[in-house]
């Protein structure tokens, strides 16, 4: 196991009715900007529940943060926050709303062009404090300090990470997920699954705790993901799913182990150019990525085959084939396609995707930084 430092200051308020507790988590007298996306938090009554819990605070609202939050929209929120002297942000929604709120928090006090935070990795020296009320388990953004933002002008989808951008607290009420459409539930399962895979399917470093932890989370998703679709009002199923998605990317399973993230980088370009949901891109790219890079991931793929899928018979190559096939079948069982052709995307789209990777400096990806454009081409071609 490699040396590591682990720090996560986010306070989790888990369980039904925990929105009622948020007032004590926010400084008295704060001017609070509530950020959210579409109308679901309004129609389900979640927004009313939040505002009722914050009686006595000066509240403002900003709606319209997209499923892939755009810089253009987020800068409108930044302008509002600066104008109204906001000193606390509260994201109410899924990972995209929380990601967008992280950017808003960093951009409000930033001196210069806030796009530099993403495009030039400009240093974030301060950020407005924020919390979150999670309504869609998927990204883990409710308990980490990373975010992804898209700029429509240029089709740029870029990630950033900063220790100042951990939520102060996050409310995880599983009952808030009961009304999610099946597509969003399935996407959340896939998103969490691939987050775990990117930290687990690399190469062995004798990190037994992280390996067993990751395997347990994957098994939970395999068990509970289909149940969440078939039993949408089962609180315990949704609770296990929500907590798994949070633990998938809060830093614990990635502490002291190599990490990949090439699947995410190739997926980002598919979203930017073709508008696929983030999880849809991951379901398409991961099986192809594992196949193309099976030699360097061989030992962990065999461990994955045995411990996660129970594949013990046959020679090693057969078991790796079966493990990748099981992964693909699991995504498909959730009604998330694993081929670009299912979205009407063919090989003719690949040159533009590679050009985007090159423009964004994504030319040495993966745990060994050896996934170059030639290998990315192989992955895209196999994904068609």
C-alpha positions, 0 to 999 in steps of 0.5 A: 500500500502506498503512502497517503494522507486522508482528510474529509471534513464533510458532516453527513446527516443520514436518514429520513427527515434530516433536512429539518436539522440543517439550520444548526449547520449554517452560521446564524445570520447567513445570507443563503443562496439555494441552488437547484436544477429543474422543477423536481425539487419544487414538485416533490416538496423538497424545496419547501422543506428546505426553506421551512427548515431555514426560517429566520435566514435571508434566503435567495434562490437560483434555479436552472443548473443543468444535468451537465452544469455549464459555465455560462449558467453558473456564472449567472449564479456567481453574479447574483451571489456577488450582488447579494453578498451571499455568504453560504450556498446550499445545493439541493439536487444531484451531483450536477447541482452540487458540482456546479455549486462548488464552482460557484463557491470558488468563483465568487471570491476569485480574482480574474477570469473564473474559467481559469480555475478549470482551463488553467488550473488556477489556484483557488485561495478561498471559497464560500462555505456550502452544504448540500441536500442530495436527491440523486445518489450517483457522483459522490459529490456530496462528500468530496471536493471535486467537480466537473463543469462544461463550457458550451462555447468550445464544448469543453468539459473539465474537472477540478479538485480543491480541498476548500470545496468539501461540503460542510455538510450533506443531507442524505435522505433516501426517501428523497429518491423515491420519485426518481425516474428509472433512467436516473436511478440506473445512471446513478448505479452505473456512475457509482460502479465505474467510480469504484472500478477506476480506483480498484481495477488498476494493479495490486499494491497489497492494499487489502482493506481498500480492495475488500472495501471496493469489492463490497461496494461493487457487490452491493451495487450488483445486488441493490441496483436492480432492486431499486428499479423494481422496488422503487419505494423500498427505503432500505434498498435506497438507503444502501444505494445512496450510501454506496454511491457516497462511499464510492468517491469520498476518498476512502477506497482510493487512499493509498492505491493507484487510480485510473480515470481514463474511462472518465476522461474519454467519457467526458468528450462523448458528453461534450460532443454528443450530449450523452448522460455521464453514466451512459458514456461510462457504460460505453467506455469501461468494457472497451477500456478493460478489454484494450488494457487487459494485459496491464490490468491482468492481476486485478481483473482476475481478482475482480472476476473471482471476488466480485463475479464468482468466476473461478473455473476456466483459464485466466483469459477466459475468466477475464473475458467473462468478467468483462462480459458480466460487467457489460451485461450488468449495465445492459440489465439496467437498460443502460446501453454499452455500445456507441451504436445504440446512440447512433454514434459510429466510427466517423465520430472518433477523429473529433473525439480524439481531437478534443482529448488532444486539445484538453491535454488528455494524451497520457491517461491511466494509472501508468500515464500510458493511455495515449491517443492511439490507445484511446482510438482503440477504446473508442473503436471497440466501444462502437 
